[in-house]
Amino acid sequence: MFYISQTSGLISLIGFGITMTALTYYFAKKRASNTKTEFLLASREVGWKSGGASIAASWLWAPALFISVQMAYETGLAGIFWFTAPNIVALAIFAILAPKIREKLPEGFTLPQYIQERLKSKRVHRIYLFPYFFYQLMAITVQLFAGGSFVSLLTGISLTITMPILAIIALTYTLISGLRASVITDVVQLVLIFAIGALILPMTWSVGGGTSAIMAGIGGLAGIKNIFDPGVAFSFGIVTSIGLIAGAISDQQYWQRAFAIKKKELKKSFLAGAVMFGIVPIALSTLGFLAANPTLGISLPDGVDVSMIGVQVITSLLPHWAVYLFIVMLLAGLSSTLDSGLAAASSLWVTDIKKSATLDTDAIKSARKAMVGVTIVGLLVAFGVLYIPGFGLKHLWWVFNTIAACVVVPTILSLYWKKLDERGVFWGILVSFIVGIPLFVYGNIIDKPIWIVSSTLFIIAISTIFCVTMKQKAVYQQT
């Protein structure tokens, strides 16, 4: 049974796309995107209010919207704690890192660009580009996969149709003015998320049975009410904490905003973004608690990924008009990360790959081509994920966060430790890739938490060991 007709679903998608495109055009038309700095960094003049909203919205991607509910549903309070707390820390840490990189590279564009300037090493720069491009590609893939899945669940429209439509929507308005388009729509999308959530969630709680119904499922299917349950902390908490913090630090979307927001307002922007973000998964987790309440009898159709449990709760308890609003809310969250991923990928391409594009017109043209290219590749990968048995959104999210963990230690050391040497960075990342990632994948295949956790810790440890042992000797001669 589908809750919305295919025609209504398509109209909703197209209407959302037209609205975002029109808003982008209206607000960006006064600021022609005729310079590289304007297109990639909104002329470095983003204020803390719009910057904070953009930071929060771009971090409200598929995991925040779907996995937060899934973890509350499966492992109760412990699951949502270990999901939300590291997410907030991951953004808040940029209140320290963002001012630091602006101090060291005031006119910079990307983190890999800074790494090359800092270590004077082409091979380190090249190896850094892999996780940074991969992260944007996976960000796009995850949004398309999750967004297509929930629209397909509600309408019956095939994923082969919903995923390309979502890709085209984000690409269309982001092509207009680059990062400025992303920031503009992020603000609008965050307002939509809060406004619709403030309407829909209380209705769901009331229809579902109120506080008592939520409390009945607060332990999730596993019945875990201890927020610091050691089993959840070990199997999910450690991997998630490392992955989320590493993911943010290895995500060009936030370094791009670190270079785009006014320097004096960076701390305020990232702290505000962290707080605004945290409200959403905490509020959505109540849907997972309701789903875990056995008296409500909520279950997913066969073959539907468990990350869609929040969508199932809404459709089971609320009328059709409320479901429409919920679709808009989820689309807003997914699109905010899609457009941010496109803007970040274009910044990496122009700054770190297509360095010959020195003229503003060439740089902007190259950036737009990069957006189209990464959209196509991300869409192809999303289609490929459909045919991997037993591979869901949570696994995809874990994999690219683990790849991001390979560069988190050298990135932080590069900002604060003068003795960091390019040899330690190169070999630490390389060994992490070659040994750590296969171990992590194998751990997921055999579904053994000890393997998953050990491989994640190995990645952090080995990159740290190489960086610390292969240090510069003539450090005090540096300026």
HELIX and SHEET records of a PDB file:
HELIX    1   1 GLN A    6  ALA A   28  1                                  23    
HELIX    2   2 LYS A   36  LEU A   41  1                                   6    
HELIX    3   3 ALA A   42  ARG A   44  5                                   3    
HELIX    4   4 TRP A   48  TRP A   59  1                                  12    
HELIX    5   5 ALA A   62  ALA A   62  1                                   1    
HELIX    6   6 PRO A   63  ILE A   67  3                                   5    
HELIX    7   7 SER A   68  ALA A   92  1                                  25    
HELIX    8   8 PHE A   94  LYS A  104  1                                  11    
HELIX    9   9 LEU A  111  LEU A  119  1                                   9    
HELIX   10  10 LYS A  122  THR A  155  1                                  34    
HELIX   11  11 LEU A  159  SER A  177  1                                  19    
HELIX   12  12 LEU A  179  GLY A  208  1                                  30    
HELIX   13  13 GLY A  210  ALA A  216  1                                   7    
HELIX   14  14 PRO A  230  VAL A  232  1                                   3    
HELIX   15  15 ALA A  233  GLY A  237  3                                   5    
HELIX   16  16 ILE A  238  ILE A  249  1                                  12    
HELIX   17  17 GLN A  252  ALA A  260  1                                   9    
HELIX   18  18 LYS A  263  GLU A  265  5                                   3    
HELIX   19  19 LEU A  266  ALA A  292  1                                  27    
HELIX   20  20 PRO A  294  LEU A  296  5                                   3    
HELIX   21  21 VAL A  306  MET A  308  5                                   3    
HELIX   22  22 ILE A  309  LEU A  317  1                                   9    
HELIX   23  23 HIS A  320  LEU A  348  1                                  29    
HELIX   24  24 TRP A  349  ILE A  353  3                                   5    
HELIX   25  25 ASP A  360  VAL A  385  1                                  26    
HELIX   26  26 LEU A  393  TYR A  416  1                                  24    
HELIX   27  27 GLU A  422  VAL A  431  1                                  10    
HELIX   28  28 SER A  432  GLY A  436  3                                   5    
HELIX   29  29 ILE A  437  ILE A  446  1                                  10    
HELIX   30  30 PRO A  449  THR A  469  1                                  21    
HELIX   31  31 VAL A  475  GLN A  477  5                                   3    
END                                                                             
